[in-house]
Amino acid sequence: MPSKTTIAIHILNLVVGILSIAILSLVARSVILTDTSSISAIYPANAKGTGRGLLFWPGVGGIVDMLLFMFLWYLTPSTNAQPKKRTAFWNGILFVASFIFGRPLIVLIYVFVELNGAQKGQTMASDGGYVTTETWACAASNKGVGKAGSICSEIRTARYLLIPGLGFAAVMLGLVIYKRVQLSRESRAVGRSEVGSTKV
C-alpha cells in the first residue's frame, strides 16, 4: 500500500501535468489565431513574442517531465534492493522534480518582467518602448479587432496558470526532498547495522 506522501506526490505530478496541457493548448491556439489572415495583416512586426514563445516551454516540458517522473518512479527498485541502486534512481527523480519546479519559475519571472515593461493600451510601440503579443492583442480587442480578444485572454490565462502550477510543483518538490532524505537516513542505518554485524 503506497504511503500518503507517495499518493500526494503522484496527485501533484498529475495536476501539474494537466496544467501544462492547458497552458500548451492555450498558447498554441493563440498562435493559430495570430496566424489567421485577419490578424496577421495588422499584427506589428516589432511586437515582442518572446514571452508567449517561452510559455511553450512549461507546456511541452511539463508534459514530458510528468511522464518521465512516472516512468522513473515505476522503475525505482523496492525497499529490498541495494541502497546504492535505490539512491541512484531517487537522485534522478529529484532531478526531474527540480525541473518541474524550476522551469515554470524561470518562465513566470520572465513573462511578468516583459509584461511589466511593455506599453499598455497601444497597438504600436512608441518612444523606444515595445508591445508584446498579449498587450497588443488586448489593446486591439478594445478597438474592435475581432479575434484579438481571444488571443489576449488565452495568453493571459496561460500566464496566470503558471502560478498554481508553480505552487503545486513547489509542494511536490518538497515532498520528493522529504522522501529522498528519508532514504538517506535508511541507507545510513542499514550501513551502520552491516558494519556492526561485521564486527561481531
N, C-alpha and C positions, 0 to 999 in steps of 0.2 A: 504494500500500500504506500503510494507516494506521500511524502510529508506535506504539511500545509505550505511550507516555504517553496517546495518544488512545484506544487499546483499553482501558487501565486505567480511564480516566475513564468510558467508557461502561459498563464492567462494574460499577463502583462506583455509577453512577447507577441501573442496573438493580437492583442489590442493595438500595439504599435504597428504591427503588420497591416492591420485593417486601415489604420490612419494613413499609412504610407500609400496604400492602394487608392484611398480617397484623394490624397494630395496629387498623386500621379495623374489620376483621372481628370481632376480639375485643371491642372496645368496643361495637360495635353489638349483638352477641349478649348482652353483659351488660345492656344497656338493655332488650332484648326480654325477658330473664328477669326483670328487676326489675319490668317492667310486668305480669307474669302475676298473676292474682288471688291466688294463694297467697303471693306475696312482697309485692305492693303493699299488701295488707291489714295487714301488720306492719312495713313499711318506715317508719322515723321521718321525719316531715315536715321536721324540722330538720336532717337529715343533710346535710353539705356534699357536693355533687356537682360542684363547680367543677373539681376535678382530673380527674375522669372526662370531663366535658364538654370540657375542653381537649385531651384525648387525641384527640378527633376532628380537631383542627387539624393535627397532623403526619400523621394518617392520610389525610385528604382532600387537604390541601395538598401532602403528599409525592408523591401520585399525579399531581396536576396539574403540579407542578414537574418531575417526571420526564419527562412528555410534552412540556412546554414546552421543557425543556432539549434534548431530542432534536430538536424542531422547529427551534429556533434554530440548533443545530449544523448541521442539514441545509441551512438557508438561508444559512449563513455563506459568503461568497464564497471562491473558491480563492486560492492564493498569488499568482496572476497579476492579481488585482483591485487596485483602488486601495487603498493603505494606510488611508486615512481610512474607507473603507466597511467594510473588514475590522475596523478598530478599533471602529467603532460596534456591530457585531454581537458582537464579543468582550466589549464592555462589558455588553451585555445578558446574555450567557452568564455572566459573572462575577457579575452582579446576582442571577440565578436561583440560581447555586451558593451565594451568600451566604445566600439564603433557605432553601435546602435544609439548610444547617448551622445557621442562627440559630433557625429555628422549633423544632426538637426541643430545642435547648439551653434556650430560654426555658421550654418546657413541662416539661422534665425538672427544672429547678430548682424550678418552682412545685409540681409534684406531690410532690416529695420533701420540700419545706418544709411543705406542707399535711399530708402523712402524718406527718411528724415531730412536728407539734403536736397531732395528733389523739389522742384517748383510745383505747387499745388494749384489746381483750378485753371491750368493753362494747357492748351493743345500744342503749343510751340514753345520751345525754350527761349529765354531772353536774358540779356545782360550776363552772358557767360555761364548761366545756370543750365540745368538739364531737367528733362522729364523722363520718368520711367514708363514702362508699358502700362503699369497699373494707374499712375497718376494721369497719364494721357487718356486712358480709357474712361476713367471716372469723370474727367473734365469733358470729354467728348459726349458722354452719355447725358450730361447736363445740358448739352447743346443740341440734343435730339438725334444723335447718331445712333441708329438702330441697335446693332449688336454690341456696341461699346459697353453698355451697361452690364451685359453678361460677362464680358471679358474682365471688367472691373471687379465684379462680385466674385468671380471664380478665382482670380489671383489673390484677392483679399482673403477669401475663405481658406485657400490653400496655405497662405502665410500664417493665418491665425491657428490653423490645425497643427502647426509646428509646436505651439505652446503646450497643449495637453500631451502631444506625442513626446515632447522633451521631458515632461513631468513623469509620465509612465516609464520612460526609458531610464530616468534617474533612479526611481524606486527599484526597477528591475536590476540595474547595475549594483545598487546597494545590497540587494538580496543575493546576487551572484557572488559579490565580495564576501558576504557573510558565510555562504556555503564554502567558498574557497578557503577561508580562514579556518572553518571547522575541519576541513580535510587536512589542512596543515597540522592542526593540533592532533588529529587522529594518527597521522603519519609519524609524528614525533613520539606519540605514546607507544605505537607499535615498535618503533625503533628502540626506545628505551627498554621495552619488555624483552625484545630479542637480544639486546646486549646483556640484560640481567640473566636470561636463561643460558646464554653462552658462558657467562662467568660461573654459573652453578655447575 
